[in-house]
Amino acid sequence: MTLPNTASLFRTPLRVCLMLCVTMLSALPFPAHAGLLADRLELSMYGRMGLAWTPTSGRYIQGRSLNLMGGTIGGRLEEGDYLEPVLRVHILEKQETPEAPYVDMVLTPAIYSANGLFAGLFSTRFSDTLSIQLFQGYVEAGNVLLPGLRMWAGARFYRGADVHIADYFFFNNLSGQGGGIAYGPLDLAVILQTSLTSNQYNFDVDGNGTLDIRRQRTVFVAQYVQKFGDSGHSLHGLAELHLLPSARAQLADGSQVGLRSDFGWVAGVKAHLDLGNGSFNDVSVRYGSRIANGSRGGAQTWDTFGAPDLRGLYTNAAGVEAVEHFLYNFSPLFSLNVYGILHWAQGASDLETDKSLDFGVGARGVLYLHDKFHLIGEAHYQGFQPGNAPLATATKLTIMPTFAPIGGRSVWARPQFRIFYTAAFYDQDAVDALYSPYLQTVGATSVGHYLGTRVEWWF
């Protein structure tokens, strides 16, 4: 038997994450008695794992999305293996009353397959198998200075509602590193954002291939949620201000080169209707201007789309996101979940190619044959038009018998054991451009086949 390289193991990201968890936990001011950790530590997790085949080509397609842009808008069932454990430590002991002071530390390492490989192929070959990231590491305190006052600092999932069947967090997905404070319906935050390679953040002063200047973006966020009595209805307002400072250098001849300062802003509104019995309807629209025009394919607002103008600025750039999402539980026999997502973006160069349009509409119907046996069907339709290229489209149809061992006549019943088959129908423009990872794997074909089995859980 060949032993693994222990030096390599020590350098792995997983070992680093585990050591970080142990170090942070050991640094907390816990009194020394045996039962304390169970009182102070909460563990939760989202996870999915499965297998996949393509009946026609025999190619390896685990994690190869059928969707046109390779993301999850258009259906998430082809997603690869993923584990997301969340550790929450109550530094200030948790009380039952919501007005009681609390201080929590949250740590979320995320583990997902690289290149579609199975999570079970865990080894020292991390570049070929697993990727491990630290998604969250922050401290939150509430009701400490003032009842109802909450504050946080670190890196966190700073976001709200999602379209689960498309695995898409919409409207205010501002997950990043920074800090914030909230009181009642008002939520304020400051987030820093940068990029290691983008020309928007880096500049090569002397042309030798080295990025000599680097800058960062500051994002100021304000959100306000107005609730309407006990109805469950609410109206959510969003405003963002993005600032990029100038980054200049002086050459030997006295001239200056570098990046000019720029800014952008975002405004949005989301309405939530509580339809009773677990049913709801969400509708939102968000507009981003200049450097805050990120929206293509569900990008965050700071993922600036397109090219700048001749001055290096994004004066006329813009991006729009619109989302309609509803769930209606008709009876103990049937539930219907429907979404519509639209993104439009343009850069500042005034070129015909410097624009993008993408959309997706889809539905999941759940027939509750039994508390523990559900029959799920999905239908999705997508469109993608980059620049002045033709509009490419795809239609996906899925049938998915599902076993929910704990039971429950709900779309949220987990864990779920699933067997599913999806057929994707591409138009000729999508086939010619090979817009989906599936097409890039199996080659040009107008019909895609994906047979899979999976378990998905959260607790």
N, C-alpha and C positions, 0 to 999 in steps of 0.2 A: 504493500500500500504506500502510495506517495503522499507525504504530508504536505499541506499547503505552506506557502512562504509566509512565515509569521510576521516578518518585517512588512510585507505587503499588506497583510491583514491590519496591522496597526495603523497603516496610513489610510485605510478606507474611510469614505465619508460616513458609513454606518457607525464605525467605531468612534469617530469624532462626535457624532450625534449622541451616542450612548454616554460617552465620557462627559459631554456637556450637560446632559440630563442629570447624571449623578452628581456632578460638581455643583450645579445650581440647587439641587435638592439638599445636598449636604451643607450648603451655606445658609439655609433658612434657620431662623431661631426657634427650633422645635424643642420643647422640654423633653427629657429623656424618659419616656415610658412606652411600653411595647405597643399599645393599641392606637397610638396617636396618628400614624401615617394613614390608617384606614379612615380616620375622621377628617383628615386634611387633604387627601389626594383623591381626585376624580379622574377616571380614565374613560374616554369615549373613542369611538372609531367609526370611520367610513371605510368600506373596503369592497372590492370586486375582484373576481378571478374566474378564469374560464378557459375554454378551448375553442378553436375555430377551424373550419375547413372550407375550401371552395370545391364543390363537386365536379367542376368541369376541367380545370387546369391542373389541379394538384399542387399549385403554388402555395407557399407559406404566407398566410394572410392574417395571422393573429395581430390585432391592433391596426390593420390597414383599413382606414375609413373609406366607405363608399361615397361620402359627401364630397361635393364639388371642390370646396376649398380646404378639405382635409381636416376641418374641425368637427364640432359636434352639432352645429346648427343643421338640422335635417335628420336628427336621430343619433343617439349615443350608444347604440347596442354594439357597435364594433370597437368601442374603446378597449384598450389593453388593460392588463392587470394594474391595480393601484391599491395602495394601503395608506391610510391617513389617520394614525393614532394621535389623540389630543390628550396631553397631560395638563390638568388644572390643579394647582396647589393653592389652598386657601391659607395664605400667610397670616391673615387675620381670621380667626376661626369663624366659620359660616354660621349664621343665625337663621332661624325660621322666618322671622318677620322681614318683609322687603325693605323697611326703613332702616334696618340695622347696618352699621358700617361694615365694609368688607374690603379686603385687599387680596387680589388673586394674581398669580403668575401663570401664564399659559405658554406651553411649548408644543409645537406641531411639526414633527418631521414627516415628510411625505416620501413614499417609496413607490416608484413606478417602473415599468418595463421599458428598456431602451430597445429600439428597433423591433418592437413587437414580441420580444422573447418572453417566456413565461417567468413569473416571479419565482417559481420553483427552481429555476436554474441559478440559484444563489451560489456564488463562488467568488474567487479573487479577481475574476475578469470583469470588473465593474463597468469598464467602458463598453463591453459587449453585452452586458446583461442588465443590471439594475442601475437606476439613477436615484440618488438620495439627496433631498434638499431640506433645508429648514425653512418652512413656510411661515411659521409664526413663532415669535419669541417676544412677549410683551408683558407688562404689568398694568393692571387696571385697579383703580381704587374708587369706591363709591360711598356716599353718605358719610364721609369722614369730616370734611369741613362744614358741609351744609347738607341737610336732607335733600335727596334728589340730584345732587351734584356728582357727576362721574368724570373721571379723567383716565387717560391711558398714554403710554409711550412705548415705542418699540416697533416691531414689524408685525402686522396683523391682517387678517381677512376683514378689511374695512369695506363692507358691501351689504346688500340687502337681499331682495327677493331674487329667485332664479326660476327659469323654465326648466324643470327637472328633466323632462324627456328629451331636451336638447342640451342638457348640462351647460346652461348659459345663464350667468349672472348679469342682469341687465340694469340699465338706468344709472346706478351709482356704484359700479364696481371700481373702487378706489384702493384696493388692497395694495399695501406698500409699507414703507418705513417712515415713521414720523411720530406725531403725538396729537392728542385732541382732548377736548373738554365738552361735556354735554350737560344741559340743565333743562329738565322737562322736555318740551318738544324741539328745543334748539340744540344743534350739534355742530361744533366747529372743529376743524383739524388743519394741520399743516403737514404736507408730505413732500419729501425730497425724492427726486427721480433723476436718473442719469443713464448713460449707455456707454459700454466699453468700446464700441466700434462705430456707432453712427456718426456721420459727418455733421449732424446737427449739434453734437456735443464735443467733438474733437477736431483739431486742426493741426496740419503738418506745416510748421512755419517755414522751414528751409527746403522742403521737397525731398528729403532724404528717406522718406518712408516711415519716420518716427512721428507719432502723434505727440507734439510738444505741448499743446494747450488742451486742457480738459475743463469742462464746466458742468454745472448741475442745474436742474430745473426745480423751482419751488412752486408748489401747488397749494393755494389757500382754498379751503372747502367750507361752505356753509350749507346746512340742511335744516329744514323745518317741517315737522309733521303735525298737521292739524287734524285731530280726531273729532268726530261728531257724536258726542254723547256716548251712549252704550250701544250704538248701532253696529259698531265694528267697521264703519266706513271711515276713510281717511284721505287726506290730500297731502302729498309730499312734494316740497319744493327743493330744488338743487341749484346751487351756484358755485362756480369754480373760477379762480383767477390763476393763470399760469404765467410765470416770469422766467425768462432766460436772460442772464446778464451778458454783457459784451465780454469777449475774451480776445484781447489784442496783444500783439507783440511788435516791437520796433526793430527793424532791420538795420544793418550797418550803414546803409545810405540815408537813414533817417525816416524812411517810409514805414507805414504801419500796415500790418496784415492781421487777419484773424476773423473772428465771428462777431457779427453785429447783434446787439440786444434785440429781443423780440418778446411778444407776449401773446396771450390768448385767453379766451373766456368761454364758459359753458353755462347754459341755462336749461333747466328741465323741470318737468312736472309729471307726477305719477298719481293716478287715482286708484284707490282700492275699494272695492265694493264687497261687503260680506253678505253672501246670499243665503247663509244659514246652512245647517247640517254639514259643515265642512266645505261647502261650495264657496267660490269667490270669483271675482273678475278683476284683473289688473290691466290698466292701459297706461302707457307712458310715451312721452316724446322728449327728446333731448337734442339740443343744437350746440355744436362746438365751432368756435371761430379761430382762425389763424393757427397758431401752433397747438391749439387744443382741439383739433378737428378729428382726432382719432376715433374711428367707428367701423372701418372696414372689417367685415367678418367677425364683429364683436370685439374689436380692439379697444383697449382702454383709451381714455381721452388724450393721455400724454404720448400715445404712439402716433405721432404726427404723420399724416398721410401725404404723399405726393412730393413734388419738387418745389423749391422756393422760386421767387421771381429773380430777375437779373441782379437785384441788390442783395440777394441772400435772405430775403424776408418772406414771410407767409401771409402777406397782406390780404389776399383775396381767398385764402383757403377756408374751407368749411366742411362740416360733417354732420349728418343727421342720423339718429337712431329712433325708430318707432317700434313699439312692442304691444301686442294684444295677447293676453294669456288668461284663460279661464278654466276652472274645474267645476263640473256640475255632477253631483251625486244624485242621479235620478231616483234611485230606489236601492234597497239592499241587494238588488240583482245586477245593477249596471252603473258605471261611472264613465264620464267622458272628459278628457283633458285635451284642450286645443290651444295652439299658439300661432301667432303670425309675427315675423321679425323682418324688418327692413333696414338696410344701411345704404346710405349714399354719401360719397365723399369726393371732394375735388382738391387738388393742390393749388399752388399759386402761380404756376408757370404759364397759364393760359394755353397750354398744349391740349389738343384733343385727346391725347392718350393719358393725360394727367387727371383721371377721374375714375370712379368705380361705383358699381351698383351690385348689391347682392341681397337676396331675400330668401326666406324659408317659411313655409306654412306646414303644419303637421297636426296630427291628432292621434291620441291613444285611447282606445276603448277597452274597458275592463269588464268582462262578464264573470260574475261571481257564481261559479258552478257549485261551490261549497265554501265554507269558511277557509279551508286550506287549499282548495284547488281553484285557480283563476285561469281564464282564457283571455289573453291579451292580444289585441291587434293594433298595428300602427300603419299610418299612411303619411308620407311626407312628399313635398314638392319644393324644389329649389331652383334658383336662378342665379347666375353669376355673369357679369359683364364688365371686364376690365378695360378701361379706356374706350376706344371706338371699335373694339372687337364685337363680333356677334354675341347675342345673349345665349349662353349655354344653359341647358336645363337637365334636371334629373328627377325621376319619380322613384320612390322606395316604398315597398309593401312588405309588411312583416306579420308573421303569425307566431305566437309565443305561449305555449302551455306553461303554466307556472305553479309551483308548489310552495306555499307559505306555511312552514311547519308550526309556527306559533298561532296562525290563524288570524282572521280579521277581514271583514269586508270593506277594505280601504285601499286606495292606490298607494298608501304609505306603509302598508304591512311589510315588514322585513324581519328576518332574512327571507329572500326569495331564491329558489332554485329554478332555473329557466332552461328551456330548450327552444331555440328560435331559428327560423329561416327567413332570410330577407332576399328579395329580388329587387335589383336596381335597374331602371331603364333610362339610358342616356340618349340625348339627341346627338346628331352628328358633330355639332360644334364642340360638345363636351368630349366626345371620343377623339376627335382630331387633336385637341389640345391636351389630352390626358390630364384633366383637371383634378381627378381624385387620386389619392394614394393607391386605391384598389386598381384603377386603370394603369397607373405607373408600374404596378407589380405584375399584373397578368397580361398587359398589353391592350391594344385597341379592341374594344368589344362594346356592342350596344346594350348588352344585358350582363349584369353582374350577379353572382350567386354567393351567398354567405350563410353558412350553416354553423351555429354555435351553441354552446352550453355554458352557463355561467351561474355563479352564486353572487348575490349582492347583499350586503348587510350594513346596518348602522345600529349603534346603541349608545 
